[in-house]
Amino acid sequence: MITVDRLTVSYGAFTAVDDVSFVAQPGRVTGFLGPNGAGKSTTMRVMVGLTPPTRGQVTIGGLRYHDIPNPARHVGSLLDASAQHAGRTGREILTLGAQTMGLPKARVDEMLDLVGLTDAEAKRRLRNYSLGMRQRLGIAHALLGDPSVLILDEPANGLDPAGIRWMRGLLKGYADRGGTVLLSSHLLHEVEQIADEMILIGHGRIVAQGDRKTLLAGASKGDITLVTSLDNAGLGAALTQAGHTVEPVGEGLKVAASTEQVGRVALDAGVVLTDLRSGGAGLEDLFLELTSGTAREAVPGVVPAPTPGGIPA
Amino acid sequence: MSTTAPVPPPPAGPPAGAPPVTLDLSKSGPTPFGRLVTVEWRKMIDTRSGMWLLSITAGLLALVMGIIVLVVGLNGYQVDANGLSQGLSIPVSLLLPVFGILIVTSEWSQRTALTSFTLEPHRMKVLGAKLVAVSALAVATILLAIVLGVITNLLCAAVTGNPLQWDIEASQFLWTIISQLAFFAMGFALACLLLNTPGAISVFYIVALVLPIMLWGTLFALFDWAKDLLPWIDINTALAPLMSGADINGNTVAVEAINYVQGIWTVFLWVGIPVTLGLWRIRRAEVK
């Protein structure tokens, strides 16, 4: 269990992490989401004692990281997969870790197998590794000590789709066996499929937290349903008659009602539905909205005009 | 900013003050210091740069040995062990301090400090292990130089037919080792202070090698004030009387208590002060 308790990290006048509190529970995958520069990595560095907190503290299983004997046996962390000596081979990097933790050499081979790095790849030097291979090696390093807590900063970065799926399965299984998993990402879709709990952070502050359902429930401003049927005109009339606001959208209709309500009206009217789904704010919209104060995207609504005739030579 | 999702209060954590420890601490004791030393030793030699440095040092030792045998053989000089120990300590002193520098600065340039200080968050313990590992390397190299010196002496005697001389003075020999270790500790100290490979290497070679050769010797010979001042700021100048009973320009001097004070002071100046500031910096540094 990771307990972040009123954590603040300031650099002079700039506050990178602002009074953040949350708990990552054992047996669950906790997703730590936010745009670049929101304070995710800083929070994670405080967890493993690399960054001193300005105020507040983080405990893991009731102890500060500094006070855990041989901490990598309990807390596996991957903060930056590229922060390894470029001239060492993958196998050597794991061997150094295993030696420091007092683990048998066989553990290195087990981990290489687990993350799918072949013998030939393990013999290559890190400078010749792709980002995806570095991530795999970093995950292997984090799992080396068979820890009960995992802290992973952007672990999916650079992994191919197959790799991302593999990692999801790995972390899910890990949490199912009682482990605590905290992983950060700036990409919602990477996290929402495996995270049991999500912490949304923007501008150093937690803007929302909870499981997927709670977050969505809090986000919806009344039900919106998108529906397409074989007889849109008939269905639209029936819906209007039932007192719902209807407007045509694309090939279907947008209705201010729940999917259940729309389904019932269609059933009564005898119209065949070909598509029925909730059109309320998705997690993605919620995520963008909550963190928009800090995101580095262009000002909403202002689309830069294309240069006539393309880019001048 | 409008927050549309409610922020539920964080789940009730353990009561403040004494949270229960839920980690199974039985599976690990504190990392033994000896293990950290072994790991640091391995880290010195498991990269190409480390292997190159060692190979070049070994190569230089062999080269100096070869030159001595050649010159002695051609000219029929009588060599003594004192001269040999001086000659063979040059290659050792030339490159070895780089190990003392790299073992610290590479953690920053390669960003491996992230891993090292995560595996062992007691940073001073890690730095201590580094110092022990690299000191062991220094002593090992000096021992190698001694063995080569013995062989060189035997070869010279064989080449020239002169009688063998094993007249090495224990005190001079001891001081040679002390000064080697002092310079090498100075490299380590500057590395801790600057945490930057080119910076630490430049400062080290300028202070330990370039200035003494190009400037101090001349000033020392020409000016009285330099005779008074330099032993207080330069390790070479301060240690020379203790090592060989002569100042840096080879003039015999009587060794007094003040020479010991100067020796200790200059080592404190170039090792004690930077290492204290440097360790303080590393202890507080944010590792990114």
Contacts between the chains, C-beta under 8 A, distances in Angstrom:
chain1	res1	chain2	res2	distance
A	1	B	22	5.9
A	3	B	13	5.1
A	3	B	14	7.2
A	3	B	19	6.9
A	5	B	13	7.3
A	5	B	16	8.0
A	21	B	10	4.8
A	22	B	10	5.5
A	23	B	10	5.9
A	23	B	11	5.2
A	23	B	13	5.5
A	25	B	11	7.4
A	26	B	22	7.6
A	45	B	286	7.5
A	45	B	287	7.5
A	45	B	288	7.3
A	48	B	118	5.0
A	48	B	121	7.5
A	49	B	117	7.3
A	49	B	118	7.5
A	49	B	121	4.5
A	50	B	114	6.6
A	50	B	117	6.2
A	50	B	118	6.7
A	50	B	286	6.8
A	50	B	287	4.3
A	50	B	288	7.5
A	51	B	286	4.8
A	51	B	287	7.4
A	51	B	288	7.9
A	52	B	284	7.0
A	52	B	286	6.8
A	59	B	19	5.8
A	60	B	23	7.2
A	61	B	21	6.0
A	61	B	22	4.3
A	61	B	23	3.6
A	62	B	14	6.6
A	62	B	19	4.0
A	62	B	20	5.3
A	62	B	21	4.0
A	62	B	22	5.6
A	62	B	23	7.2
A	63	B	21	5.8
A	63	B	23	6.5
A	65	B	121	5.9
A	66	B	121	4.7
A	66	B	122	7.4
A	68	B	23	6.6
A	68	B	25	7.6
A	69	B	25	6.5
A	69	B	28	5.4
A	69	B	29	5.6
A	69	B	30	4.3
A	69	B	31	7.5
A	70	B	28	3.7
A	70	B	29	6.7
A	70	B	30	6.4
A	70	B	31	5.1
A	71	B	118	7.4
A	71	B	119	7.6
A	71	B	121	6.3
A	72	B	118	6.7
A	72	B	119	5.0
A	73	B	27	6.0
A	73	B	28	4.1
A	74	B	23	4.9
A	74	B	24	7.8
A	74	B	25	7.8
A	74	B	28	7.0
A	77	B	118	5.8
A	79	B	114	6.0
A	79	B	118	7.6
A	80	B	111	7.1
A	80	B	114	6.2
A	82	B	111	7.5
A	83	B	110	7.7
A	83	B	111	3.8
A	83	B	112	6.7
A	83	B	114	4.3
A	83	B	115	6.8
A	84	B	110	7.2
A	84	B	111	7.6
A	84	B	112	6.1
A	84	B	115	6.8
A	85	B	47	6.1
A	85	B	106	7.0
A	85	B	110	4.4
A	85	B	112	5.3
A	86	B	110	6.5
A	87	B	47	4.2
A	87	B	48	5.3
A	87	B	49	6.6
A	88	B	46	6.2
A	88	B	47	6.1
A	92	B	46	5.5
A	96	B	39	5.9
A	96	B	42	6.6
A	96	B	43	6.5
A	96	B	46	7.7
A	97	B	115	7.1
A	97	B	119	6.6
A	99	B	35	7.0
A	99	B	38	6.8
A	99	B	39	5.2
A	99	B	42	7.0
A	100	B	31	6.7
A	100	B	35	6.8
A	100	B	36	6.9
A	100	B	39	5.0
A	100	B	119	4.7
A	100	B	120	6.8
A	101	B	28	7.9
A	101	B	31	7.6
A	101	B	119	6.8
A	102	B	28	7.7
A	102	B	31	7.1
A	102	B	32	7.9
A	102	B	35	6.2
A	141	B	115	7.4
A	148	B	23	6.6
A	148	B	24	7.1
A	149	B	23	8.0
A	200	B	5	7.8
A	202	B	1	7.8
A	203	B	1	7.9
A	206	B	7	6.4
A	207	B	1	7.5
A	207	B	3	5.8
A	207	B	5	7.4
A	207	B	7	7.2
A	208	B	3	7.1
A	208	B	5	3.8
A	208	B	6	7.7
A	208	B	7	6.0
A	209	B	7	6.5
A	209	B	8	6.7
A	209	B	10	7.9
A	210	B	5	7.5
A	210	B	8	5.8
A	214	B	5	8.0
A	214	B	8	7.2
A	215	B	5	5.6
A	218	B	4	6.6
A	218	B	5	3.6
A	218	B	6	5.0
A	219	B	4	5.6
A	219	B	5	5.5
A	221	B	4	7.6
A	286	B	4	7.3
A	286	B	5	6.5
A	289	B	4	6.7
A	290	B	1	7.9
A	290	B	3	6.7
A	290	B	4	7.3
A	290	B	5	6.7
A	292	B	1	7.7
A	293	B	1	4.3
